[in-house]
Amino acid sequence: MKTLILVDIQNDFVPGGALAVANGDEVLAVANRLMPKFDLVVATQDWHPADHGSFASQHDGVKVGDVFSFNGVDQIAWPDHCVQNSYGAEFVAGLESHLIDHVVQKGTNQLIDSYSGFFDNDGQSTTRLAGLLKQHGATEVAVMGLATDYCVKFTVLDAVKLGFKTKLILPGCRGVELQAGDIDAAVEQMRSAGTAVMRAC
């Protein structure tokens, strides 16, 4: 079964959003073009409580971009984003969401962040994504979305660890690039882990 995973194509991650990825809206055309070509389409959705601990606003003296220890896990402090039931958490209007078969919400636990669509950042708590894919008999996945160097990367790496044959659809991704070279390093890490990097689609 050919499965497409769309990662976090939400208002807060495109230009004008609280945690905008440069040119993030450009992934819409790729997603809309590819969805009809897959047997199963699953979208992940960042879905944070308003007091989520990854938000800089929840910590005195912590600024956006700072790295701090959050329940024993190194955490980047982010602006408030993708708060449950907010406009920022909604899928971008141009996404043909009627073609999405299932939505998996992540980052719902106030005490731990979740970049990957499969696991929280402590690697212990799971979302329902792996079980959903296995329930449908999926053995291979193609992944695209936002952002290349965070949620896409960790979703891809976990897909490989879980035994799925995994492709990264690079034209359908855009990255944060907090530090110069982050996106290229992320792509190389995914490739080295055994991911097929598709540079055209």
Residue pairs with C-beta under 8 A, 6 or more apart in sequence:
1 39
1 40
1 136
1 137
1 138
1 139
1 140
2 37
2 38
2 39
2 40
2 140
2 142
3 38
3 39
3 40
3 41
3 42
3 133
3 136
3 138
3 140
3 141
3 142
4 34
4 35
4 37
4 38
4 40
4 41
4 42
4 141
4 142
4 143
4 144
5 42
5 43
5 44
5 117
5 129
5 141
5 142
5 143
5 144
5 145
5 155
5 159
6 31
6 35
6 41
6 42
6 43
6 44
6 95
6 100
6 144
6 145
7 43
7 44
7 117
7 143
7 144
7 145
7 146
7 151
7 152
7 155
8 44
8 45
8 46
8 82
8 145
8 146
8 147
8 151
9 27
9 28
9 31
9 43
9 91
9 92
9 95
9 145
9 146
10 17
10 45
10 46
10 82
10 88
10 89
10 90
10 91
10 92
10 146
11 17
11 87
11 88
11 89
11 90
11 91
11 92
12 18
12 19
12 20
12 46
12 81
12 82
12 88
12 89
13 19
13 20
13 21
13 24
13 46
13 81
13 82
13 146
13 147
14 20
14 21
14 24
14 25
14 92
14 146
15 22
15 23
15 24
15 25
17 24
17 81
17 88
18 79
18 80
18 81
18 82
18 88
19 78
19 79
19 81
19 82
21 146
21 147
21 174
21 175
21 176
22 174
22 177
23 174
24 146
24 147
24 174
25 92
25 94
26 174
27 144
27 145
27 146
27 172
27 173
27 174
28 92
28 94
28 95
30 144
30 169
30 171
30 172
30 201
31 95
31 96
31 144
31 145
31 172
32 94
32 95
32 96
32 99
33 201
34 142
34 144
34 169
34 172
34 201
35 41
35 96
35 99
35 100
36 99
38 142
40 101
40 102
40 133
40 136
40 138
41 99
41 100
41 101
41 102
42 100
42 101
42 102
42 103
42 104
42 117
42 129
42 132
42 133
43 91
43 97
43 100
43 102
43 103
43 104
44 103
44 104
44 105
44 106
44 117
44 127
44 129
44 145
44 151
44 155
45 82
45 89
45 91
45 103
45 104
45 105
45 106
46 81
46 82
46 89
46 105
46 106
46 107
46 114
46 151
47 82
47 84
47 89
47 105
47 106
47 107
47 108
48 54
48 55
48 81
48 82
48 83
48 84
48 89
48 107
48 108
49 83
49 84
49 108
49 110
50 80
50 83
50 84
51 58
51 110
52 58
52 80
52 83
52 107
52 110
52 113
53 59
53 70
53 71
53 75
53 110
53 111
53 112
53 113
54 70
54 75
54 76
54 77
54 78
54 107
54 113
55 77
55 78
55 79
55 80
55 81
56 62
56 63
56 64
56 66
56 77
56 78
56 79
57 79
57 80
59 68
59 77
62 68
62 77
63 77
64 77
64 78
64 79
65 76
65 77
65 178
66 76
66 77
67 74
67 75
67 76
67 77
68 74
68 75
68 77
69 75
70 112
70 113
71 111
71 112
71 122
72 122
73 112
73 113
73 121
73 122
75 113
75 121
76 178
81 88
82 88
82 89
82 107
83 89
84 108
91 97
102 132
104 117
104 127
104 128
104 129
104 132
105 127
106 114
106 116
106 117
106 120
106 127
107 113
107 114
107 120
108 114
109 120
109 125
112 120
112 121
112 122
112 125
113 120
113 121
114 120
114 121
114 125
114 127
115 121
115 150
115 151
115 153
115 154
115 155
116 151
116 154
116 155
116 157
116 158
117 127
117 129
117 151
117 155
117 158
118 126
118 127
118 129
118 130
118 155
118 158
118 159
118 162
119 125
119 126
119 127
119 154
119 158
120 126
120 127
130 162
133 141
133 164
138 164
139 164
139 165
140 164
140 165
140 166
140 167
141 159
141 164
141 165
141 166
141 167
142 166
142 167
142 168
142 169
142 198
143 152
143 155
143 156
143 159
143 166
143 167
143 168
143 169
144 152
144 168
144 169
144 170
144 171
144 172
144 173
145 151
145 152
145 172
145 173
146 152
146 173
146 174
147 173
147 174
147 175
147 176
148 170
148 173
148 174
148 175
148 176
148 183
148 186
148 187
149 175
149 176
149 177
149 178
149 182
149 183
149 185
149 186
150 175
150 176
152 168
152 173
152 175
152 186
153 186
153 189
153 190
156 166
156 168
156 190
156 193
156 195
157 189
157 190
157 193
157 195
159 166
160 166
160 190
160 193
160 194
160 195
166 194
166 195
166 196
167 195
167 196
167 197
167 198
168 187
168 190
168 191
168 195
168 196
168 197
168 198
169 198
169 201
170 187
170 197
170 198
170 199
171 198
171 199
171 200
171 201
172 201
175 182
175 183
175 186
176 182
176 183
177 183
187 197
190 197
191 197
